[in-house]
């Protein structure tokens, strides 16, 4: 008797779990979750890019100060490099 009750409860739990999983696979739910996940990934990418650019700018300023170079604007005005010039290779 107890064993039958256990298996009946297990079957009911399995049915409820399966129904909830199937309802979660409805197209509007899947689309909503995909958009939520994509926006989260996009926000993380923006934060990463912002941190990377900020770190690169700080490091460039540090290196320019250490090497005695001017600011970026001064250096680019003086040393304009033409990328279309052949370098002999």
PyMOL Python script that loads the backbone (N, CA, C, O; Angstrom):
from pymol import cmd

cmd.read_pdbstr("""\
ATOM      1  N   UNK A   1       0.821  -1.187   0.000  1.00  0.00           N
ATOM      2  CA  UNK A   1       0.000   0.000   0.000  1.00  0.00           C
ATOM      3  C   UNK A   1       0.875   1.264   0.000  1.00  0.00           C
ATOM      4  O   UNK A   1       0.626   2.191  -0.771  1.00  0.00           O
ATOM      5  N   UNK A   2       1.887   1.299   0.855  1.00  0.00           N
ATOM      6  CA  UNK A   2       2.766   2.462   0.938  1.00  0.00           C
ATOM      7  C   UNK A   2       3.543   2.609  -0.369  1.00  0.00           C
ATOM      8  O   UNK A   2       3.757   3.715  -0.864  1.00  0.00           O
ATOM      9  N   UNK A   3       3.959   1.465  -0.912  1.00  0.00           N
ATOM     10  CA  UNK A   3       4.715   1.507  -2.145  1.00  0.00           C
ATOM     11  C   UNK A   3       3.857   2.071  -3.280  1.00  0.00           C
ATOM     12  O   UNK A   3       4.363   2.860  -4.078  1.00  0.00           O
ATOM     13  N   UNK A   4       2.599   1.703  -3.382  1.00  0.00           N
ATOM     14  CA  UNK A   4       1.698   2.227  -4.406  1.00  0.00           C
ATOM     15  C   UNK A   4       1.497   3.721  -4.226  1.00  0.00           C
ATOM     16  O   UNK A   4       1.486   4.473  -5.201  1.00  0.00           O
ATOM     17  N   UNK A   5       1.341   4.143  -3.010  1.00  0.00           N
ATOM     18  CA  UNK A   5       1.172   5.565  -2.720  1.00  0.00           C
ATOM     19  C   UNK A   5       2.435   6.348  -3.116  1.00  0.00           C
ATOM     20  O   UNK A   5       2.339   7.450  -3.657  1.00  0.00           O
ATOM     21  N   UNK A   6       3.591   5.788  -2.851  1.00  0.00           N
ATOM     22  CA  UNK A   6       4.860   6.427  -3.222  1.00  0.00           C
ATOM     23  C   UNK A   6       4.948   6.581  -4.732  1.00  0.00           C
ATOM     24  O   UNK A   6       5.278   7.659  -5.226  1.00  0.00           O
ATOM     25  N   UNK A   7       4.656   5.519  -5.469  1.00  0.00           N
ATOM     26  CA  UNK A   7       4.768   5.586  -6.924  1.00  0.00           C
ATOM     27  C   UNK A   7       3.686   6.486  -7.530  1.00  0.00           C
ATOM     28  O   UNK A   7       3.917   7.132  -8.552  1.00  0.00           O
ATOM     29  N   UNK A   8       2.535   6.529  -6.918  1.00  0.00           N
ATOM     30  CA  UNK A   8       1.482   7.432  -7.388  1.00  0.00           C
ATOM     31  C   UNK A   8       1.911   8.891  -7.170  1.00  0.00           C
ATOM     32  O   UNK A   8       1.705   9.732  -8.045  1.00  0.00           O
ATOM     33  N   UNK A   9       2.502   9.193  -6.019  1.00  0.00           N
ATOM     34  CA  UNK A   9       2.994  10.540  -5.750  1.00  0.00           C
ATOM     35  C   UNK A   9       4.146  10.889  -6.679  1.00  0.00           C
ATOM     36  O   UNK A   9       4.239  12.016  -7.165  1.00  0.00           O
ATOM     37  N   UNK A  10       5.025   9.921  -6.927  1.00  0.00           N
ATOM     38  CA  UNK A  10       6.131  10.144  -7.843  1.00  0.00           C
ATOM     39  C   UNK A  10       5.626  10.433  -9.256  1.00  0.00           C
ATOM     40  O   UNK A  10       6.152  11.319  -9.929  1.00  0.00           O
ATOM     41  N   UNK A  11       4.630   9.711  -9.702  1.00  0.00           N
ATOM     42  CA  UNK A  11       4.031   9.938 -11.022  1.00  0.00           C
ATOM     43  C   UNK A  11       3.355  11.293 -11.106  1.00  0.00           C
ATOM     44  O   UNK A  11       3.465  11.979 -12.122  1.00  0.00           O
ATOM     45  N   UNK A  12       2.647  11.692 -10.036  1.00  0.00           N
ATOM     46  CA  UNK A  12       2.002  13.006 -10.030  1.00  0.00           C
ATOM     47  C   UNK A  12       3.057  14.113 -10.090  1.00  0.00           C
ATOM     48  O   UNK A  12       2.896  15.089 -10.822  1.00  0.00           O
ATOM     49  N   UNK A  13       4.126  13.958  -9.323  1.00  0.00           N
ATOM     50  CA  UNK A  13       5.209  14.941  -9.346  1.00  0.00           C
ATOM     51  C   UNK A  13       5.826  15.015 -10.737  1.00  0.00           C
ATOM     52  O   UNK A  13       6.079  16.107 -11.245  1.00  0.00           O
ATOM     53  N   UNK A  14       6.070  13.865 -11.356  1.00  0.00           N
ATOM     54  CA  UNK A  14       6.638  13.835 -12.700  1.00  0.00           C
ATOM     55  C   UNK A  14       5.725  14.494 -13.718  1.00  0.00           C
ATOM     56  O   UNK A  14       6.200  15.194 -14.613  1.00  0.00           O
ATOM     57  N   UNK A  15       4.414  14.281 -13.593  1.00  0.00           N
ATOM     58  CA  UNK A  15       3.459  14.887 -14.515  1.00  0.00           C
ATOM     59  C   UNK A  15       3.435  16.404 -14.361  1.00  0.00           C
ATOM     60  O   UNK A  15       3.421  17.132 -15.353  1.00  0.00           O
ATOM     61  N   UNK A  16       3.432  16.873 -13.127  1.00  0.00           N
ATOM     62  CA  UNK A  16       3.426  18.324 -12.880  1.00  0.00           C
ATOM     63  C   UNK A  16       4.720  18.941 -13.399  1.00  0.00           C
ATOM     64  O   UNK A  16       4.699  19.996 -14.033  1.00  0.00           O
ATOM     65  N   UNK A  17       5.845  18.283 -13.128  1.00  0.00           N
ATOM     66  CA  UNK A  17       7.130  18.802 -13.595  1.00  0.00           C
ATOM     67  C   UNK A  17       7.171  18.862 -15.124  1.00  0.00           C
ATOM     68  O   UNK A  17       7.638  19.847 -15.695  1.00  0.00           O
ATOM     69  N   UNK A  18       6.684  17.810 -15.786  1.00  0.00           N
ATOM     70  CA  UNK A  18       6.685  17.756 -17.253  1.00  0.00           C
ATOM     71  C   UNK A  18       5.772  18.838 -17.836  1.00  0.00           C
ATOM     72  O   UNK A  18       6.118  19.470 -18.834  1.00  0.00           O
ATOM     73  N   UNK A  19       4.629  19.048 -17.224  1.00  0.00           N
ATOM     74  CA  UNK A  19       3.708  20.076 -17.715  1.00  0.00           C
ATOM     75  C   UNK A  19       4.335  21.466 -17.591  1.00  0.00           C
ATOM     76  O   UNK A  19       4.219  22.286 -18.502  1.00  0.00           O
ATOM     77  N   UNK A  20       4.987  21.723 -16.482  1.00  0.00           N
ATOM     78  CA  UNK A  20       5.634  23.032 -16.309  1.00  0.00           C
ATOM     79  C   UNK A  20       6.768  23.225 -17.306  1.00  0.00           C
ATOM     80  O   UNK A  20       6.955  24.322 -17.833  1.00  0.00           O
ATOM     81  N   UNK A  21       7.517  22.176 -17.563  1.00  0.00           N
ATOM     82  CA  UNK A  21       8.596  22.277 -18.544  1.00  0.00           C
ATOM     83  C   UNK A  21       8.033  22.513 -19.950  1.00  0.00           C
ATOM     84  O   UNK A  21       8.597  23.293 -20.719  1.00  0.00           O
ATOM     85  N   UNK A  22       6.942  21.853 -20.284  1.00  0.00           N
ATOM     86  CA  UNK A  22       6.333  22.046 -21.596  1.00  0.00           C
ATOM     87  C   UNK A  22       5.746  23.445 -21.737  1.00  0.00           C
ATOM     88  O   UNK A  22       5.815  24.043 -22.811  1.00  0.00           O
ATOM     89  N   UNK A  23       5.169  23.972 -20.656  1.00  0.00           N
ATOM     90  CA  UNK A  23       4.629  25.331 -20.709  1.00  0.00           C
ATOM     91  C   UNK A  23       5.750  26.353 -20.853  1.00  0.00           C
ATOM     92  O   UNK A  23       5.557  27.398 -21.475  1.00  0.00           O
ATOM     93  N   UNK A  24       6.898  26.069 -20.297  1.00  0.00           N
ATOM     94  CA  UNK A  24       8.035  26.983 -20.417  1.00  0.00           C
ATOM     95  C   UNK A  24       8.598  27.001 -21.830  1.00  0.00           C
ATOM     96  O   UNK A  24       9.342  27.917 -22.180  1.00  0.00           O
ATOM     97  N   UNK A  25       8.261  26.014 -22.648  1.00  0.00           N
ATOM     98  CA  UNK A  25       8.763  25.954 -24.017  1.00  0.00           C
ATOM     99  C   UNK A  25       7.839  26.619 -25.029  1.00  0.00           C
ATOM    100  O   UNK A  25       8.068  26.532 -26.235  1.00  0.00           O
ATOM    101  N   UNK A  26       6.800  27.280 -24.540  1.00  0.00           N
ATOM    102  CA  UNK A  26       5.920  27.992 -25.463  1.00  0.00           C
ATOM    103  C   UNK A  26       6.708  29.102 -26.138  1.00  0.00           C
ATOM    104  O   UNK A  26       7.597  29.682 -25.515  1.00  0.00           O
ATOM    105  N   UNK A  27       6.408  29.415 -27.394  1.00  0.00           N
ATOM    106  CA  UNK A  27       7.219  30.383 -28.148  1.00  0.00           C
ATOM    107  C   UNK A  27       7.375  31.744 -27.480  1.00  0.00           C
ATOM    108  O   UNK A  27       8.463  32.319 -27.509  1.00  0.00           O
ATOM    109  N   UNK A  28       6.306  32.272 -26.876  1.00  0.00           N
ATOM    110  CA  UNK A  28       6.448  33.592 -26.260  1.00  0.00           C
ATOM    111  C   UNK A  28       7.357  33.553 -25.036  1.00  0.00           C
ATOM    112  O   UNK A  28       8.059  34.525 -24.760  1.00  0.00           O
ATOM    113  N   UNK A  29       7.353  32.446 -24.301  1.00  0.00           N
ATOM    114  CA  UNK A  29       8.251  32.320 -23.154  1.00  0.00           C
ATOM    115  C   UNK A  29       9.702  32.177 -23.608  1.00  0.00           C
ATOM    116  O   UNK A  29      10.607  32.767 -23.019  1.00  0.00           O
ATOM    117  N   UNK A  30       9.911  31.392 -24.656  1.00  0.00           N
ATOM    118  CA  UNK A  30      11.263  31.182 -25.166  1.00  0.00           C
ATOM    119  C   UNK A  30      11.824  32.500 -25.704  1.00  0.00           C
ATOM    120  O   UNK A  30      12.983  32.831 -25.456  1.00  0.00           O
ATOM    121  N   UNK A  31      11.010  33.242 -26.432  1.00  0.00           N
ATOM    122  CA  UNK A  31      11.461  34.517 -26.987  1.00  0.00           C
ATOM    123  C   UNK A  31      11.794  35.505 -25.872  1.00  0.00           C
ATOM    124  O   UNK A  31      12.798  36.214 -25.945  1.00  0.00           O
ATOM    125  N   UNK A  32      10.966  35.550 -24.858  1.00  0.00           N
ATOM    126  CA  UNK A  32      11.194  36.464 -23.738  1.00  0.00           C
ATOM    127  C   UNK A  32      12.502  36.123 -23.024  1.00  0.00           C
ATOM    128  O   UNK A  32      13.269  37.020 -22.672  1.00  0.00           O
ATOM    129  N   UNK A  33      12.756  34.841 -22.811  1.00  0.00           N
ATOM    130  CA  UNK A  33      13.997  34.431 -22.143  1.00  0.00           C
ATOM    131  C   UNK A  33      15.210  34.728 -23.015  1.00  0.00           C
ATOM    132  O   UNK A  33      16.258  35.132 -22.511  1.00  0.00           O
ATOM    133  N   UNK A  34      15.068  34.527 -24.327  1.00  0.00           N
ATOM    134  CA  UNK A  34      16.187  34.795 -25.237  1.00  0.00           C
ATOM    135  C   UNK A  34      16.531  36.285 -25.252  1.00  0.00           C
ATOM    136  O   UNK A  34      17.706  36.652 -25.239  1.00  0.00           O
ATOM    137  N   UNK A  35      15.522  37.132 -25.278  1.00  0.00           N
ATOM    138  CA  UNK A  35      15.765  38.574 -25.271  1.00  0.00           C
ATOM    139  C   UNK A  35      16.404  38.998 -23.965  1.00  0.00           C
ATOM    140  O   UNK A  35      17.330  39.810 -23.960  1.00  0.00           O
ATOM    141  N   UNK A  36      15.919  38.458 -22.856  1.00  0.00           N
ATOM    142  CA  UNK A  36      16.482  38.787 -21.551  1.00  0.00           C
ATOM    143  C   UNK A  36      17.952  38.362 -21.471  1.00  0.00           C
ATOM    144  O   UNK A  36      18.793  39.104 -20.963  1.00  0.00           O
ATOM    145  N   UNK A  37      18.248  37.172 -21.974  1.00  0.00           N
ATOM    146  CA  UNK A  37      19.627  36.688 -21.960  1.00  0.00           C
ATOM    147  C   UNK A  37      20.527  37.501 -22.879  1.00  0.00           C
ATOM    148  O   UNK A  37      21.662  37.812 -22.520  1.00  0.00           O
ATOM    149  N   UNK A  38      20.027  37.849 -24.064  1.00  0.00           N
ATOM    150  CA  UNK A  38      20.828  38.628 -25.010  1.00  0.00           C
ATOM    151  C   UNK A  38      21.106  40.021 -24.481  1.00  0.00           C
ATOM    152  O   UNK A  38      22.210  40.541 -24.644  1.00  0.00           O
ATOM    153  N   UNK A  39      20.118  40.629 -23.850  1.00  0.00           N
ATOM    154  CA  UNK A  39      20.348  41.973 -23.316  1.00  0.00           C
ATOM    155  C   UNK A  39      21.349  41.924 -22.165  1.00  0.00           C
ATOM    156  O   UNK A  39      22.131  42.858 -21.985  1.00  0.00           O
ATOM    157  N   UNK A  40      21.330  40.855 -21.394  1.00  0.00           N
ATOM    158  CA  UNK A  40      22.313  40.714 -20.317  1.00  0.00           C
ATOM    159  C   UNK A  40      23.720  40.550 -20.859  1.00  0.00           C
ATOM    160  O   UNK A  40      24.664  41.138 -20.332  1.00  0.00           O
ATOM    161  N   UNK A  41      23.864  39.759 -21.903  1.00  0.00           N
ATOM    162  CA  UNK A  41      25.178  39.555 -22.524  1.00  0.00           C
ATOM    163  C   UNK A  41      25.667  40.859 -23.156  1.00  0.00           C
ATOM    164  O   UNK A  41      26.848  41.192 -23.067  1.00  0.00           O
ATOM    165  N   UNK A  42      24.758  41.590 -23.790  1.00  0.00           N
ATOM    166  CA  UNK A  42      25.131  42.855 -24.414  1.00  0.00           C
ATOM    167  C   UNK A  42      25.595  43.858 -23.361  1.00  0.00           C
ATOM    168  O   UNK A  42      26.582  44.564 -23.570  1.00  0.00           O
ATOM    169  N   UNK A  43      24.904  43.926 -22.252  1.00  0.00           N
ATOM    170  CA  UNK A  43      25.298  44.834 -21.173  1.00  0.00           C
ATOM    171  C   UNK A  43      26.661  44.445 -20.603  1.00  0.00           C
ATOM    172  O   UNK A  43      27.483  45.316 -20.319  1.00  0.00           O
ATOM    173  N   UNK A  44      26.905  43.161 -20.434  1.00  0.00           N
ATOM    174  CA  UNK A  44      28.210  42.717 -19.945  1.00  0.00           C
ATOM    175  C   UNK A  44      29.318  43.055 -20.945  1.00  0.00           C
ATOM    176  O   UNK A  44      30.420  43.423 -20.539  1.00  0.00           O
ATOM    177  N   UNK A  45      29.041  42.936 -22.237  1.00  0.00           N
ATOM    178  CA  UNK A  45      30.028  43.286 -23.260  1.00  0.00           C
ATOM    179  C   UNK A  45      30.326  44.781 -23.235  1.00  0.00           C
ATOM    180  O   UNK A  45      31.477  45.186 -23.392  1.00  0.00           O
ATOM    181  N   UNK A  46      29.298  45.599 -23.040  1.00  0.00           N
ATOM    182  CA  UNK A  46      29.512  47.044 -22.948  1.00  0.00           C
ATOM    183  C   UNK A  46      30.375  47.394 -21.743  1.00  0.00           C
ATOM    184  O   UNK A  46      31.290  48.210 -21.846  1.00  0.00           O
ATOM    185  N   UNK A  47      30.087  46.783 -20.614  1.00  0.00           N
ATOM    186  CA  UNK A  47      30.865  47.049 -19.404  1.00  0.00           C
ATOM    187  C   UNK A  47      32.309  46.617 -19.602  1.00  0.00           C
ATOM    188  O   UNK A  47      33.228  47.338 -19.215  1.00  0.00           O
ATOM    189  N   UNK A  48      32.520  45.445 -20.202  1.00  0.00           N
ATOM    190  CA  UNK A  48      33.874  44.957 -20.468  1.00  0.00           C
ATOM    191  C   UNK A  48      34.627  45.897 -21.401  1.00  0.00           C
ATOM    192  O   UNK A  48      35.783  46.233 -21.142  1.00  0.00           O
ATOM    193  N   UNK A  49      33.981  46.324 -22.484  1.00  0.00           N
ATOM    194  CA  UNK A  49      34.638  47.223 -23.434  1.00  0.00           C
ATOM    195  C   UNK A  49      34.980  48.551 -22.768  1.00  0.00           C
ATOM    196  O   UNK A  49      36.056  49.101 -23.003  1.00  0.00           O
ATOM    197  N   UNK A  50      34.086  49.064 -21.950  1.00  0.00           N
ATOM    198  CA  UNK A  50      34.343  50.317 -21.248  1.00  0.00           C
ATOM    199  C   UNK A  50      35.539  50.177 -20.305  1.00  0.00           C
ATOM    200  O   UNK A  50      36.403  51.053 -20.256  1.00  0.00           O
ATOM    201  N   UNK A  51      35.582  49.088 -19.569  1.00  0.00           N
ATOM    202  CA  UNK A  51      36.708  48.858 -18.656  1.00  0.00           C
ATOM    203  C   UNK A  51      38.016  48.682 -19.425  1.00  0.00           C
ATOM    204  O   UNK A  51      39.051  49.205 -19.011  1.00  0.00           O
ATOM    205  N   UNK A  52      37.980  47.956 -20.533  1.00  0.00           N
ATOM    206  CA  UNK A  52      39.189  47.731 -21.325  1.00  0.00           C
ATOM    207  C   UNK A  52      39.702  49.036 -21.917  1.00  0.00           C
ATOM    208  O   UNK A  52      40.905  49.298 -21.877  1.00  0.00           O
ATOM    209  N   UNK A  53      38.819  49.855 -22.464  1.00  0.00           N
ATOM    210  CA  UNK A  53      39.239  51.131 -23.041  1.00  0.00           C
ATOM    211  C   UNK A  53      39.768  52.077 -21.972  1.00  0.00           C
ATOM    212  O   UNK A  53      40.740  52.796 -22.202  1.00  0.00           O
ATOM    213  N   UNK A  54      39.132  52.078 -20.811  1.00  0.00           N
ATOM    214  CA  UNK A  54      39.593  52.920 -19.712  1.00  0.00           C
ATOM    215  C   UNK A  54      40.983  52.485 -19.243  1.00  0.00           C
ATOM    216  O   UNK A  54      41.850  53.325 -19.004  1.00  0.00           O
ATOM    217  N   UNK A  55      41.190  51.187 -19.113  1.00  0.00           N
ATOM    218  CA  UNK A  55      42.497  50.670 -18.715  1.00  0.00           C
ATOM    219  C   UNK A  55      43.566  50.966 -19.753  1.00  0.00           C
ATOM    220  O   UNK A  55      44.696  51.306 -19.402  1.00  0.00           O
ATOM    221  N   UNK A  56      43.218  50.838 -21.027  1.00  0.00           N
ATOM    222  CA  UNK A  56      44.178  51.127 -22.093  1.00  0.00           C
ATOM    223  C   UNK A  56      44.564  52.601 -22.100  1.00  0.00           C
ATOM    224  O   UNK A  56      45.729  52.940 -22.303  1.00  0.00           O
ATOM    225  N   UNK A  57      43.583  53.479 -21.878  1.00  0.00           N
ATOM    226  CA  UNK A  57      43.878  54.909 -21.845  1.00  0.00           C
ATOM    227  C   UNK A  57      44.769  55.255 -20.655  1.00  0.00           C
ATOM    228  O   UNK A  57      45.704  56.045 -20.780  1.00  0.00           O
ATOM    229  N   UNK A  58      44.475  54.660 -19.504  1.00  0.00           N
ATOM    230  CA  UNK A  58      45.320  54.903 -18.327  1.00  0.00           C
ATOM    231  C   UNK A  58      46.744  54.412 -18.562  1.00  0.00           C
ATOM    232  O   UNK A  58      47.706  55.099 -18.219  1.00  0.00           O
ATOM    233  N   UNK A  59      46.876  53.238 -19.141  1.00  0.00           N
ATOM    234  CA  UNK A  59      48.197  52.666 -19.389  1.00  0.00           C
ATOM    235  C   UNK A  59      48.959  53.502 -20.425  1.00  0.00           C
ATOM    236  O   UNK A  59      50.164  53.711 -20.280  1.00  0.00           O
ATOM    237  N   UNK A  60      48.279  53.973 -21.451  1.00  0.00           N
ATOM    238  CA  UNK A  60      48.937  54.800 -22.449  1.00  0.00           C
ATOM    239  C   UNK A  60      49.425  56.109 -21.836  1.00  0.00           C
ATOM    240  O   UNK A  60      50.533  56.557 -22.130  1.00  0.00           O
ATOM    241  N   UNK A  61      48.607  56.719 -20.990  1.00  0.00           N
ATOM    242  CA  UNK A  61      49.014  57.946 -20.304  1.00  0.00           C
ATOM    243  C   UNK A  61      50.224  57.688 -19.414  1.00  0.00           C
ATOM    244  O   UNK A  61      51.154  58.493 -19.368  1.00  0.00           O
ATOM    245  N   UNK A  62      50.204  56.562 -18.710  1.00  0.00           N
ATOM    246  CA  UNK A  62      51.333  56.197 -17.847  1.00  0.00           C
ATOM    247  C   UNK A  62      52.614  55.996 -18.659  1.00  0.00           C
ATOM    248  O   UNK A  62      53.678  56.483 -18.275  1.00  0.00           O
ATOM    249  N   UNK A  63      52.512  55.285 -19.771  1.00  0.00           N
ATOM    250  CA  UNK A  63      53.687  55.043 -20.613  1.00  0.00           C
ATOM    251  C   UNK A  63      54.204  56.336 -21.249  1.00  0.00           C
ATOM    252  O   UNK A  63      55.414  56.546 -21.334  1.00  0.00           O
ATOM    253  N   UNK A  64      53.300  57.191 -21.689  1.00  0.00           N
ATOM    254  CA  UNK A  64      53.719  58.463 -22.285  1.00  0.00           C
ATOM    255  C   UNK A  64      54.426  59.331 -21.250  1.00  0.00           C
ATOM    256  O   UNK A  64      55.406  60.003 -21.571  1.00  0.00           O
ATOM    257  N   UNK A  65      53.938  59.322 -20.015  1.00  0.00           N
ATOM    258  CA  UNK A  65      54.588  60.101 -18.963  1.00  0.00           C
ATOM    259  C   UNK A  65      55.959  59.519 -18.644  1.00  0.00           C
ATOM    260  O   UNK A  65      56.915  60.266 -18.432  1.00  0.00           O
ATOM    261  N   UNK A  66      56.063  58.211 -18.609  1.00  0.00           N
ATOM    262  CA  UNK A  66      57.332  57.555 -18.290  1.00  0.00           C
ATOM    263  C   UNK A  66      58.366  57.773 -19.395  1.00  0.00           C
ATOM    264  O   UNK A  66      59.549  57.943 -19.103  1.00  0.00           O
ATOM    265  N   UNK A  67      57.937  57.769 -20.660  1.00  0.00           N
ATOM    266  CA  UNK A  67      58.860  57.910 -21.778  1.00  0.00           C
ATOM    267  C   UNK A  67      59.090  59.366 -22.183  1.00  0.00           C
ATOM    268  O   UNK A  67      59.889  59.648 -23.076  1.00  0.00           O
ATOM    269  N   UNK A  68      58.395  60.277 -21.532  1.00  0.00           N
ATOM    270  CA  UNK A  68      58.579  61.695 -21.818  1.00  0.00           C
ATOM    271  C   UNK A  68      57.935  62.146 -23.110  1.00  0.00           C
ATOM    272  O   UNK A  68      58.354  63.150 -23.686  1.00  0.00           O
ATOM    273  N   UNK A  69      56.945  61.444 -23.572  1.00  0.00           N
ATOM    274  CA  UNK A  69      56.228  61.843 -24.780  1.00  0.00           C
ATOM    275  C   UNK A  69      55.124  62.816 -24.407  1.00  0.00           C
ATOM    276  O   UNK A  69      54.714  62.891 -23.249  1.00  0.00           O
ATOM    277  N   UNK A  70      54.652  63.551 -25.384  1.00  0.00           N
ATOM    278  CA  UNK A  70      53.568  64.487 -25.133  1.00  0.00           C
ATOM    279  C   UNK A  70      52.240  63.768 -25.080  1.00  0.00           C
ATOM    280  O   UNK A  70      52.189  62.546 -24.942  1.00  0.00           O
ATOM    281  N   UNK A  71      51.185  64.514 -25.186  1.00  0.00           N
ATOM    282  CA  UNK A  71      49.847  63.925 -25.201  1.00  0.00           C
ATOM    283  C   UNK A  71      49.596  63.281 -26.554  1.00  0.00           C
ATOM    284  O   UNK A  71      50.404  63.417 -27.473  1.00  0.00           O
ATOM    285  N   UNK A  72      48.512  62.604 -26.670  1.00  0.00           N
ATOM    286  CA  UNK A  72      48.180  61.913 -27.920  1.00  0.00           C
ATOM    287  C   UNK A  72      47.982  62.918 -29.041  1.00  0.00           C
ATOM    288  O   UNK A  72      48.424  62.682 -30.166  1.00  0.00           O
ATOM    289  N   UNK A  73      47.324  64.035 -28.756  1.00  0.00           N
ATOM    290  CA  UNK A  73      47.066  65.041 -29.783  1.00  0.00           C
ATOM    291  C   UNK A  73      48.377  65.631 -30.301  1.00  0.00           C
ATOM    292  O   UNK A  73      48.528  65.829 -31.506  1.00  0.00           O
ATOM    293  N   UNK A  74      49.336  65.918 -29.397  1.00  0.00           N
ATOM    294  CA  UNK A  74      50.621  66.467 -29.816  1.00  0.00           C
ATOM    295  C   UNK A  74      51.393  65.461 -30.667  1.00  0.00           C
ATOM    296  O   UNK A  74      51.987  65.837 -31.677  1.00  0.00           O
ATOM    297  N   UNK A  75      51.391  64.214 -30.278  1.00  0.00           N
ATOM    298  CA  UNK A  75      52.158  63.188 -30.980  1.00  0.00           C
ATOM    299  C   UNK A  75      51.585  62.908 -32.361  1.00  0.00           C
ATOM    300  O   UNK A  75      52.342  62.749 -33.318  1.00  0.00           O
ATOM    301  N   UNK A  76      50.276  62.844 -32.480  1.00  0.00           N
ATOM    302  CA  UNK A  76      49.690  62.536 -33.787  1.00  0.00           C
ATOM    303  C   UNK A  76      49.834  63.709 -34.743  1.00  0.00           C
ATOM    304  O   UNK A  76      49.917  63.499 -35.954  1.00  0.00           O
ATOM    305  N   UNK A  77      49.867  64.952 -34.233  1.00  0.00           N
ATOM    306  CA  UNK A  77      50.048  66.104 -35.111  1.00  0.00           C
ATOM    307  C   UNK A  77      51.468  66.128 -35.669  1.00  0.00           C
ATOM    308  O   UNK A  77      51.671  66.500 -36.824  1.00  0.00           O
ATOM    309  N   UNK A  78      52.458  65.731 -34.854  1.00  0.00           N
ATOM    310  CA  UNK A  78      53.843  65.763 -35.282  1.00  0.00           C
ATOM    311  C   UNK A  78      54.198  64.568 -36.159  1.00  0.00           C
ATOM    312  O   UNK A  78      54.868  64.735 -37.178  1.00  0.00           O
ATOM    313  N   UNK A  79      53.774  63.397 -35.792  1.00  0.00           N
ATOM    314  CA  UNK A  79      54.179  62.154 -36.458  1.00  0.00           C
ATOM    315  C   UNK A  79      53.018  61.552 -37.224  1.00  0.00           C
ATOM    316  O   UNK A  79      52.477  60.519 -36.829  1.00  0.00           O
ATOM    317  N   UNK A  80      52.638  62.182 -38.299  1.00  0.00           N
ATOM    318  CA  UNK A  80      51.558  61.599 -39.089  1.00  0.00           C
ATOM    319  C   UNK A  80      52.158  60.509 -39.958  1.00  0.00           C
ATOM    320  O   UNK A  80      53.090  60.752 -40.724  1.00  0.00           O
ATOM    321  N   UNK A  81      51.623  59.324 -39.834  1.00  0.00           N
ATOM    322  CA  UNK A  81      52.115  58.179 -40.586  1.00  0.00           C
ATOM    323  C   UNK A  81      51.139  57.883 -41.700  1.00  0.00           C
ATOM    324  O   UNK A  81      49.932  57.796 -41.473  1.00  0.00           O
ATOM    325  N   UNK A  82      51.652  57.730 -42.885  1.00  0.00           N
ATOM    326  CA  UNK A  82      50.804  57.418 -44.026  1.00  0.00           C
ATOM    327  C   UNK A  82      50.814  55.915 -44.242  1.00  0.00           C
ATOM    328  O   UNK A  82      51.843  55.339 -44.593  1.00  0.00           O
ATOM    329  N   UNK A  83      49.691  55.294 -44.036  1.00  0.00           N
ATOM    330  CA  UNK A  83      49.618  53.847 -44.104  1.00  0.00           C
ATOM    331  C   UNK A  83      49.629  53.309 -45.519  1.00  0.00           C
ATOM    332  O   UNK A  83      49.827  52.111 -45.720  1.00  0.00           O
ATOM    333  N   UNK A  84      49.421  54.169 -46.504  1.00  0.00           N
ATOM    334  CA  UNK A  84      49.402  53.677 -47.877  1.00  0.00           C
ATOM    335  C   UNK A  84      50.796  53.647 -48.500  1.00  0.00           C
ATOM    336  O   UNK A  84      50.945  53.180 -49.629  1.00  0.00           O
ATOM    337  N   UNK A  85      51.814  54.130 -47.801  1.00  0.00           N
ATOM    338  CA  UNK A  85      53.180  54.136 -48.309  1.00  0.00           C
ATOM    339  C   UNK A  85      53.770  52.733 -48.190  1.00  0.00           C
ATOM    340  O   UNK A  85      53.654  52.094 -47.144  1.00  0.00           O
ATOM    341  N   UNK A  86      54.395  52.260 -49.248  1.00  0.00           N
ATOM    342  CA  UNK A  86      55.020  50.946 -49.229  1.00  0.00           C
ATOM    343  C   UNK A  86      56.277  51.004 -48.379  1.00  0.00           C
ATOM    344  O   UNK A  86      57.015  51.988 -48.426  1.00  0.00           O
ATOM    345  N   UNK A  87      56.526  49.953 -47.598  1.00  0.00           N
ATOM    346  CA  UNK A  87      57.694  49.952 -46.738  1.00  0.00           C
ATOM    347  C   UNK A  87      58.813  49.067 -47.264  1.00  0.00           C
ATOM    348  O   UNK A  87      59.733  48.749 -46.510  1.00  0.00           O
ATOM    349  N   UNK A  88      58.773  48.666 -48.504  1.00  0.00           N
ATOM    350  CA  UNK A  88      59.859  47.920 -49.104  1.00  0.00           C
ATOM    351  C   UNK A  88      59.751  46.422 -48.989  1.00  0.00           C
ATOM    352  O   UNK A  88      60.701  45.724 -49.342  1.00  0.00           O
ATOM    353  N   UNK A  89      58.664  45.901 -48.522  1.00  0.00           N
ATOM    354  CA  UNK A  89      58.526  44.443 -48.424  1.00  0.00           C
ATOM    355  C   UNK A  89      57.999  43.846 -49.685  1.00  0.00           C
ATOM    356  O   UNK A  89      57.825  42.630 -49.767  1.00  0.00           O
TER     357      UNK A  89
END
""", "prot")
cmd.dss("prot")
cmd.show_as("cartoon", "prot")
cmd.util.cbc("prot")
cmd.orient("prot")
